[in-house]
Amino acid sequence: MESQVRGGTRWKRFAVVMVPSVAATACIGIALAQGALAASFSVSGQSFKVTADKLVGTGFSQYGALDSGYTLDGKKTAHPVAVSAFKNASITNMCQSVVTPNIPLLGSVSLTLKAGGGGKPVEAENLYIDVEDLSADATFSNIDIGVAAKDLTKGPGMKGGSEQANPYGFAQQAESAVLTDVKQTAWATTAGTFKLSGLKMSLSTGVKECY
């Protein structure tokens, strides 16, 4: 079975690319309130943007979770995310940017990282991306939609440990996924191995993002 999706999506909208359902998110919130799920590591008060010409992944899985963290003034907060996981991923022409606002004398400062160009893509193993917003053209092979998160078998599965996610909530998986013209906003990325070919990092004043 092959499924193809085109266009932009947001986490609140049901779509193949990006879907923690409203019900799944509600279940996570209830479980947290009851103390059934332990808190995970805290994310920073800054999300970051990522673009890529193409992402080719094998062993794909996705489920809903909550990232707990802080605002830039130190207040506690939480972000509903779709955790997209790949056993292996190859990323062509990747750009990552994050903006730090309100720096004395400088204003906003943008950090930009680029890699994976010149025919040498970024390579990752056991890659997890906590995504808040995503748009792309996507094709999935042998996809299963509506799997219980704890029963994911095609991808690397749930992170485990102290992750804030409901193992009985909505999830989906596929043997492979190809995403082109990727634009996403994320709160966290983790990987067993992350090889950045042709890495270039730069700092600049002002707001200069990948998109």
C-alpha positions as CSV (number, residue, x, y, z in Angstrom):
1,M,0.0,0.0,0.0
2,E,1.3,3.5,-0.9
3,S,-0.1,6.7,0.4
4,Q,0.7,10.2,-0.9
5,V,0.0,13.5,0.7
6,R,0.6,17.0,-0.6
7,G,0.4,20.4,1.0
8,G,0.7,21.9,4.4
9,T,-0.6,20.6,7.7
10,R,-0.7,21.5,11.4
11,W,-0.7,19.2,14.4
12,K,-4.4,20.0,15.2
13,R,-5.5,18.8,11.8
14,F,-5.8,15.1,11.0
15,A,-3.5,14.3,8.1
16,V,-1.2,11.5,7.2
17,V,2.0,13.5,7.6
18,M,1.3,14.8,11.0
19,V,-1.2,13.5,13.4
20,P,-1.5,13.4,17.1
21,S,-5.3,13.3,17.3
22,V,-7.2,15.5,19.7
23,A,-8.4,12.4,21.6
24,A,-4.8,11.1,22.0
25,T,-3.6,14.5,23.2
26,A,-6.4,14.6,25.7
27,C,-5.5,11.2,27.0
28,I,-1.9,12.3,27.5
29,G,-3.1,15.4,29.4
30,I,-5.3,13.3,31.7
31,A,-2.5,10.8,32.4
32,L,-0.1,13.6,33.2
33,A,-2.6,15.1,35.6
34,Q,-3.0,11.8,37.4
35,G,0.7,11.2,37.6
36,A,0.6,8.2,35.3
37,L,3.4,9.5,33.1
38,A,6.7,10.7,34.3
39,A,8.1,14.0,33.1
40,S,10.7,13.9,30.3
41,F,13.7,16.2,29.9
42,S,12.9,19.9,29.6
43,V,13.0,21.6,26.2
44,S,14.3,25.1,25.8
45,G,12.1,28.2,25.4
46,Q,13.0,28.3,21.7
47,S,11.6,26.2,18.9
48,F,13.7,25.9,15.7
49,K,12.9,25.7,12.0
50,V,14.2,23.2,9.6
51,T,14.0,22.9,5.8
52,A,15.2,20.1,3.5
53,D,15.0,19.5,-0.2
54,K,14.3,15.8,0.5
55,L,14.2,13.3,3.3
56,V,14.3,9.6,2.6
57,G,13.6,7.4,5.6
58,T,13.1,3.8,6.3
59,G,11.3,2.4,9.4
60,F,9.0,5.3,10.0
61,S,6.7,5.7,13.0
62,Q,4.8,8.7,14.5
63,Y,2.8,9.3,17.7
64,G,1.6,12.1,19.9
65,A,3.5,13.4,23.0
66,L,4.0,16.4,25.2
67,D,7.3,18.3,25.5
68,S,7.7,20.0,28.8
69,G,10.0,22.9,29.1
70,Y,10.4,26.6,29.8
71,T,9.6,29.9,28.3
72,L,12.6,32.3,27.8
73,D,11.7,34.0,31.1
74,G,11.8,30.7,33.0
75,K,8.1,29.9,33.3
76,K,7.2,26.2,32.9
77,T,5.2,25.3,29.8
78,A,4.3,22.3,27.6
79,H,4.0,21.8,23.9
80,P,1.9,19.1,22.1
81,V,4.1,17.5,19.4
82,A,4.0,14.7,16.9
83,V,7.1,12.6,17.4
84,S,8.3,11.5,14.0
85,A,10.8,8.6,14.2
86,F,13.0,6.9,11.5
87,K,15.3,3.9,11.8
88,N,17.4,5.5,9.1
89,A,17.1,8.8,7.3
90,S,19.0,10.6,4.5
91,I,18.4,14.4,4.3
92,T,19.4,16.5,1.3
93,N,20.2,20.2,1.7
94,M,19.2,20.6,5.3
95,C,18.9,24.1,6.9
96,Q,18.2,24.6,10.6
97,S,17.7,28.0,12.3
98,V,16.9,29.4,15.7
99,V,16.4,33.0,16.7
100,T,17.3,34.4,20.1
101,P,15.4,37.6,20.7
102,N,16.1,40.6,23.0
103,I,19.8,40.4,23.4
104,P,21.1,43.7,24.9
105,L,22.7,46.0,22.3
106,L,22.1,43.5,19.5
107,G,18.4,42.7,19.5
108,S,17.7,39.4,17.8
109,V,20.5,37.0,16.8
110,S,20.0,34.1,14.4
111,L,21.9,30.9,14.4
112,T,21.8,29.0,11.1
113,L,23.2,25.6,10.4
114,K,23.5,24.1,6.9
115,A,24.6,20.6,5.9
116,G,23.9,17.8,3.4
117,G,24.6,19.6,0.2
118,G,27.0,18.8,-2.7
119,G,25.7,15.2,-3.2
120,K,26.5,14.2,0.4
121,P,23.3,14.2,2.4
122,V,22.9,14.2,6.2
123,E,22.7,10.7,7.5
124,A,20.9,9.7,10.8
125,E,20.1,6.5,12.6
126,N,17.3,6.2,15.2
127,L,16.2,9.7,14.5
128,Y,13.4,11.3,16.6
129,I,11.9,14.7,15.7
130,D,9.4,16.4,18.0
131,V,7.4,18.4,15.5
132,E,4.9,21.2,16.1
133,D,4.3,22.2,12.5
134,L,5.1,20.6,9.1
135,S,4.5,21.0,5.4
136,A,5.8,18.7,2.7
137,D,5.0,16.5,-0.2
138,A,5.0,13.0,1.3
139,T,4.8,9.4,0.0
140,F,4.6,6.4,2.5
141,S,5.0,2.7,1.6
142,N,3.0,0.0,3.4
143,I,1.5,2.4,5.9
144,D,-0.6,1.5,9.0
145,I,-2.7,4.3,10.5
146,G,-4.4,4.0,13.9
147,V,-1.9,1.7,15.6
148,A,-1.6,1.9,19.4
149,A,1.7,3.7,20.0
150,K,3.1,0.9,22.2
151,D,2.6,-1.6,19.3
152,L,4.8,0.3,16.7
153,T,7.1,-2.3,15.0
154,K,8.2,-0.8,11.6
155,G,10.0,2.2,13.1
156,P,12.3,2.5,16.1
157,G,9.2,2.6,18.4
158,M,8.6,5.0,21.2
159,K,11.5,6.7,23.0
160,G,10.6,5.1,26.3
161,G,12.2,6.1,29.6
162,S,10.5,9.2,31.1
163,E,8.8,10.2,27.8
164,Q,5.4,12.0,28.2
165,A,3.4,9.9,25.8
166,N,0.4,7.6,26.1
167,P,1.4,4.1,24.9
168,Y,-2.3,3.4,24.1
169,G,-2.8,6.5,22.0
170,F,-3.0,7.0,18.3
171,A,0.1,6.2,16.1
172,Q,1.0,5.3,12.6
173,Q,3.9,3.6,10.9
174,A,5.3,2.8,7.4
175,E,8.1,0.8,6.0
176,S,9.5,3.9,4.2
177,A,8.7,7.6,3.8
178,V,9.9,10.1,1.2
179,L,9.3,13.8,2.0
180,T,10.2,16.6,-0.4
181,D,10.2,20.4,0.0
182,V,10.1,20.0,3.8
183,K,9.4,22.9,6.1
184,Q,8.9,22.2,9.8
185,T,9.0,23.8,13.3
186,A,10.3,21.5,16.0
187,W,11.1,21.6,19.7
188,A,13.6,18.7,19.9
189,T,15.6,16.3,17.9
190,T,17.5,13.2,19.1
191,A,19.4,10.6,17.2
192,G,21.6,7.6,17.8
193,T,23.9,8.8,15.1
194,F,23.7,12.2,13.2
195,K,26.3,12.7,10.5
196,L,26.4,16.2,9.1
197,S,28.4,16.3,5.9
198,G,29.6,19.8,4.8
199,L,28.5,21.4,8.0
200,K,28.4,25.2,8.1
201,M,27.2,27.2,11.1
202,S,26.8,31.0,11.1
203,L,25.6,33.7,13.5
204,S,24.0,37.0,12.3
205,T,22.0,39.8,13.8
206,G,18.3,40.2,13.0
207,V,15.8,37.5,12.2
208,K,17.2,35.3,9.5
209,E,15.4,31.9,9.4
210,C,15.4,29.0,7.0
211,Y,11.9,29.9,6.0
